[in-house]
Amino acid sequence: MSNKIEVVRKWHEVSWKNPPSSFIDANEKYLSDNFQSLDKDGNVMGNKAGMIAMSQMLYNSFQGFKGVTHDFQEEEDGSVMMSFHFEGLHTGDLDLSVMGLGVIPASGKSFVTPESKSKFFVEGGQIVSSQPISGGFEFILAAIGAIPQDNLAP
């Protein structure tokens, strides 16, 4: 197993060890100071602080919220592809005003999302960027009724 895969695996394990405080610990340790969160097209959407804030917000909005990994694979471009899904129960308001979606009131809906994939680039033992390839956050939004299911990309 490559060292890059181990970095992404450890980041994920530490993130979910004792949330929400473990999100801060994992992101401080495994994300580089110049970390960039990318959208599907590769545009920069956020930084390390934003990743920490989003993680905590999600955890606080969903009882039993967890990310479950399926597989890690090193790609030809040197990135690490992680496949995973999310589970939880929407028990708290989700404030997505910064995304133009407003506040999504607690729906009481339980969900297990379909398998998603994200790409991570690792340099010097730290994650320098992450990029959703399929699913992820949009699957959560569809599961709680915040966006229509038919808006999801295949």
SULZI-V24572 format. One record per helix or strand of 2 or more residues. SS is the DSSP state (~ for helix, > for strand). FROM is the first residue (numbers start at 0). TO is the last residue. If there is no record, write none. Layout:
SS;FROM;TO, SS;FROM;TO
This chain:
~;2;14, ~;20;29, >;30;37, >;43;45, ~;47;60, >;61;73, >;79;89, >;93;95, ~;96;98, >;101;103, >;109;111, >;115;122, >;125;133, ~;136;142, ~;148;150
